[in-house]
């Protein structure tokens, strides 16, 4: 998944230059958010698969 940030508006008062959102800090935040979204999507897909009819049919199939 690609993220395109068209505009960033920030009203942060920084007490030192390291406290502001540097490109590296912003990249870290975006990476963490993207990983969390991917994990959430995977959990949803796993839950859907667990509730699927095919999964149910395989679990109750005779001879297993």
Secondary structure, 3 states (H helix, E strand, C coil): CCCCCCCCCCCCCCCCCCCCCCHHHHHHHHHHHHHHHHHHHHHHHHHHHHHCHHHHHHHCCCCC
